[in-house]
């Protein structure tokens, strides 16, 4: 197999993959405004839940670590 044939085969496969990707992309539907709103709300709730959990853990653990380290509670 010569170098030219190998490159042609590679280009043919690449063009086929690109065509497949375009068919997939064009077949996808854009989300409706309701779907976008649900996504934003659920992502926001997740971010808030993670923040509240981290705050609670930090709030509870800070005095415990101060007691264990022997620092005064002033």
Secondary structure, DSSP 8 states (H G I E B T S, - for coil): --HHHHHHHHHHHHHHHHHHHHHHHHH-----HHHHHHHHHHHHHHHHHHHHHHHHHHHHHHHHHHHHHT----
